[in-house]
Amino acid sequence: MTNNRGGYLLGPILFTDSDEDQGELIPLISPDEEGQARTDDYPAELPILPIKNTVLFPGVVIPITVGRQKSIRLIKRAYRGDRIVGVVAQKNNKSEDPGFEDLYNTGTVARLLKMLVLPDGNTTVIIQGQLRFAISQGLREDPFLSAQYELLPDSYPEKKVKETKALIRSLKEAAFKILHLNPEIPQEAQIALNSIDGLGFLTHFLSSNINAEVGDKQRLLELSDVQ
């Protein structure tokens, strides 16, 4: 495995079928000790990528297929630059040209890992969630959304606390149940997950993969305490 610039260790990432609006995944990513990404290369003004039907959590990797011109412009410009974007879920999936009023206020800073231009003109990007953020002020909506923002670091319990270890064991058990429910996931996925002991990653892994509405997942994203 190799370290990426955000400080995460990338292991096998197993994708299932995805459609234009949403990527489903089983991410096997082990964050560093506290799950924190480097922020020294984050821009002062964050380009905002709206997404439908899903919520991106820190530490999670998903494929996103974009067809809207604003989103394509954003992705291409960011990919040529620092590859940092702010990913925010839409409140209303019917809006094809969402403004800030159509988005939740809290999202996840993400790094673009890979970009693929498809024959139909759509663009698929593999994005990795890093840190949560809140939109402080919407700055502009053309040529794409951009905003001032405030990072929202997770609150972690003290290390080596007995209750925390018990919680990690419980989270692992729940994560293994998720893996068992998907017959497409190979045995290697369980082996990789068994080596992950980060409370933050396990919490975000479960939040990303539970069967819940976007609004419910969004409320989980907005929680600062990983416990």
C-alpha positions in Angstrom: 0.0 0.0 0.0 1.1 3.6 -0.6 0.4 6.8 1.2 -1.4 9.5 -0.8 -1.1 13.2 -0.2 -4.0 13.3 2.2 -2.3 10.9 4.6 -4.4 7.9 4.0 -3.3 4.4 3.2 -5.2 3.1 0.2 -5.8 -0.7 0.1 -8.2 -2.6 -2.2 -11.3 -0.6 -3.1 -14.2 -2.8 -4.4 -16.9 -1.1 -6.4 -20.3 -2.4 -7.3 -22.6 -1.1 -10.0 -23.2 2.6 -10.0 -25.5 5.0 -11.9 -25.2 8.6 -12.9 -26.2 10.0 -9.5 -24.7 7.7 -7.0 -21.7 5.4 -6.4 -22.0 2.3 -4.2 -18.8 0.9 -2.7 -17.0 -1.1 -0.2 -14.0 1.1 0.7 -11.0 -0.4 2.4 -9.0 2.6 3.5 -7.0 2.8 6.6 -6.6 6.4 7.8 -3.6 7.5 9.8 -3.8 7.5 13.6 -6.5 10.2 14.0 -8.0 10.1 10.6 -6.9 13.6 9.8 -5.8 14.8 6.4 -3.3 17.4 5.5 -4.9 20.8 5.1 -1.9 22.9 4.1 -2.8 22.5 0.4 -6.5 23.3 0.8 -7.6 26.4 -1.1 -9.0 29.5 0.6 -12.1 29.3 -1.7 -13.5 25.8 -2.1 -15.2 24.7 -5.4 -18.5 22.9 -4.5 -19.6 19.7 -6.2 -23.3 18.8 -5.5 -24.1 15.1 -5.5 -27.5 13.3 -5.5 -28.8 10.3 -3.5 -25.7 9.8 -1.4 -23.5 11.4 1.2 -19.7 11.3 1.2 -18.0 10.6 4.5 -14.3 11.2 5.5 -12.1 8.3 4.7 -14.5 6.9 2.1 -13.9 6.5 -1.6 -16.7 6.5 -4.1 -17.1 6.9 -7.9 -19.2 9.8 -9.1 -20.5 10.2 -12.6 -21.2 13.8 -13.6 -23.1 15.0 -16.6 -24.0 18.6 -15.7 -21.8 21.2 -17.4 -21.0 23.1 -14.2 -19.9 19.9 -12.5 -17.8 18.9 -15.5 -16.1 22.3 -15.6 -15.4 22.1 -11.9 -13.9 18.6 -12.1 -11.7 19.3 -15.1 -10.3 22.5 -13.5 -9.7 20.9 -10.1 -8.1 17.9 -11.7 -5.6 20.1 -13.4 -4.9 21.9 -10.2 -4.8 20.8 -6.5 -7.6 18.2 -7.0 -9.4 19.5 -3.9 -13.2 19.9 -4.0 -16.0 20.3 -1.5 -18.7 17.5 -1.9 -22.1 18.4 -0.7 -25.4 16.4 -0.9 -28.5 18.0 -2.6 -31.6 18.4 -0.5 -33.8 18.2 -3.7 -32.7 15.7 -6.3 -35.0 17.2 -8.9 -32.9 20.3 -9.3 -30.5 20.0 -12.3 -28.9 23.4 -11.7 -28.6 23.5 -7.9 -27.7 26.6 -6.0 -26.6 26.9 -2.4 -30.2 27.0 -1.2 -30.6 23.4 -2.7 -27.6 22.0 -0.8 -27.0 21.0 2.8 -24.6 23.3 4.7 -22.2 20.5 5.8 -20.2 18.5 3.3 -16.8 16.7 3.0 -13.6 18.0 1.5 -12.5 15.5 -1.1 -9.5 14.8 -3.3 -10.0 13.7 -6.9 -8.0 10.5 -7.3 -8.8 9.6 -10.9 -10.9 11.1 -13.7 -12.3 9.2 -16.7 -14.1 10.8 -19.7 -16.8 8.4 -21.0 -17.9 8.0 -24.6 -21.3 9.5 -23.8 -19.7 12.7 -22.7 -20.2 12.1 -19.0 -17.2 12.2 -16.7 -16.6 9.7 -13.9 -14.3 10.7 -11.0 -13.0 8.6 -8.1 -13.1 10.8 -5.0 -11.8 10.3 -1.5 -13.4 12.0 1.4 -11.0 13.7 3.8 -12.4 16.2 6.3 -15.9 17.6 7.1 -16.6 21.3 6.4 -19.4 23.8 6.7 -20.2 26.4 4.0 -19.6 29.8 5.6 -20.6 31.9 2.6 -21.6 31.1 -1.0 -19.3 33.2 -3.2 -20.4 32.5 -6.8 -22.5 30.1 -8.9 -20.7 30.5 -12.2 -18.8 28.9 -13.9 -19.5 26.5 -10.9 -20.3 26.8 -7.2 -17.6 28.0 -4.9 -17.7 29.1 -1.3 -15.8 30.2 1.8 -15.8 27.3 4.3 -14.8 26.2 7.8 -13.2 22.8 8.5 -15.0 20.7 11.1 -12.6 18.3 12.7 -13.9 15.1 14.3 -13.8 14.8 18.1 -11.9 11.6 19.1 -11.9 10.0 22.5 -8.7 9.5 24.4 -6.5 6.6 23.2 -6.5 3.2 24.9 -9.7 3.8 26.8 -11.4 0.6 27.7 -14.8 1.8 26.5 -13.4 2.9 23.2 -11.8 -0.5 22.5 -15.2 -2.1 23.2 -16.9 0.3 20.8 -14.3 -0.5 18.1 -15.0 -4.2 18.5 -18.7 -3.6 18.2 -18.2 -1.4 15.1 -16.0 -4.1 13.5 -18.7 -6.7 14.1 -21.2 -4.5 12.4 -18.9 -3.8 9.5 -18.3 -7.5 9.0 -22.1 -8.0 8.8 -22.2 -5.5 6.0 -19.5 -7.4 4.1 -21.3 -10.7 4.6 -24.6 -9.2 3.2 -22.9 -8.5 -0.1 -22.0 -11.7 -2.0 -19.9 -9.8 -4.5 -17.3 -8.9 -1.9 -14.3 -11.3 -1.8 -12.7 -12.8 1.3 -9.8 -10.4 1.0 -12.1 -7.5 1.9 -12.7 -9.1 5.3 -9.0 -9.7 5.9 -8.2 -6.0 5.1 -11.0 -4.7 7.3 -9.8 -6.8 10.2 -6.5 -4.9 10.2 -8.3 -1.5 10.6 -8.6 -0.2 14.2 -9.4 3.4 13.6 -12.6 4.5 15.3 -13.2 7.3 12.9 -12.9 5.2 9.8 -15.1 2.4 11.2 -17.8 5.0 12.1 -17.7 6.6 8.7 -17.6 3.2 7.0 -20.8 2.1 8.7 -22.5 5.5 8.2 -21.7 5.3 4.5 -23.0 1.8 4.0 -26.2 1.7 6.1 -29.5 1.5 4.3 -30.8 5.0 5.1 -32.2 8.1 3.5 -29.9 10.9 2.4 -31.3 13.1 5.2 -30.5 10.5 7.8 -27.0 10.0 6.6 -26.5 13.8 6.4 -27.4 14.0 10.1 -24.7 11.4 10.8 -22.2 13.5 8.8 -23.0 16.6 10.9 -22.1 14.8 14.1 -18.7 15.9 15.4 -18.2 13.2 18.0 -17.3 9.9 16.3 -18.7 8.0 19.4 
